[in-house]
Amino acid sequence: MQIVRFTSPLTGTDAVGVDDGEQVVELAGITSVGELLRLSSDELRERCTSADGTRHPSGSVPLLPPVDGRMEVWAAGVTYRRSREARVLESERAADVYELVYEAERPELFFKSVAWKVAGHGGRIAVRTDSEIDVPEPELGLVLNASGEIVGYTVVDDVSSRTIEGVNPLYLPQAKIYLGGCAVGPAIRPAWEVADPYALDISLSIARAGETVWDGKASTSQLNRRLDDLAGYLYRADVFPDGAVLATGTCLVPDLPFTLHDGDTVTIGIGEIGTLSTTVVRGVPDLG
């Protein structure tokens, strides 16, 4: 089962439903993912498993990013050894901060995007024109309800400027938070259907002019943090009335000096969760 946000072919408005691979069944009375995430984990599961709204053939509805309204996307950094190594290599003056946070009790958490700026499957991600080296960062995303419970998982691309962050860690917001810097999708896999989130294969493939120019594979088994611990720190001193998505860090980072180019296709796959594919543009993407 997948929880999907899509455009209803009947009304032309946003809708939320569940996709079993054969048909999408709308969740009657639920008009947004944020509204669904106001429910407890048990209530959300009941609503999804008893869905009885309008039906559409799977693949016949245009999917939208599974974030909306007041939802926010946050991210965790330096949660895999590979990420720690990459940050140390790219940092010009403050490599030790990445070494320290990898072992620290408190994780690195940072704001990534508001819902309306998030790109979805088939959408466009962007690299900044004031950066020379920019990369995708494939990450398992935790879908958290208003109470901070992990109710689902999704795929997140935490697009990053290695050039800007490498100069000074205080530039991280500029390296991470901009229009086109975040993609989420294609859907939400309910947590109750994923037996072991610490045993999921992750793949990243980057195609340029029809040829693969970089690819790699890893696993969430390499994660240096507990998922519930990351969620707990995010909710420790904040509230998310319509829930949130928390990206859990990357373990696939192309070696320097690899960078994304305009027109590249980035494909991220996470076993049991889904595949997110986007196209790269350089500069501010056209929202139309």
Secondary structure, DSSP 8 states (H G I E B T S, - for coil): -EEEEEE-TTTSSEEEEEE-SSEEEE-TT---HHHHTTS-HHHHHHHHHT--S-EEETTSS-EE-S--TT-EEEEEES-SHHHHHHHHHH-SS-HHHHHHHHHSSS-EEEEEEEGGG-B-TT-EEEE-TT-S-EE--EEEEEEE-TT--EEEEEEEEE-EEHHHHHH-GGGHHHHH-STTSEEEEEEEEEGGG-S-TTS-EEEEEEEETTEEEEEEEEEGGG-SS-HHHHHHHHHTT---TT-EEEEEEES----TT----TT-EEEEEETTTEEEEEEEEESS----
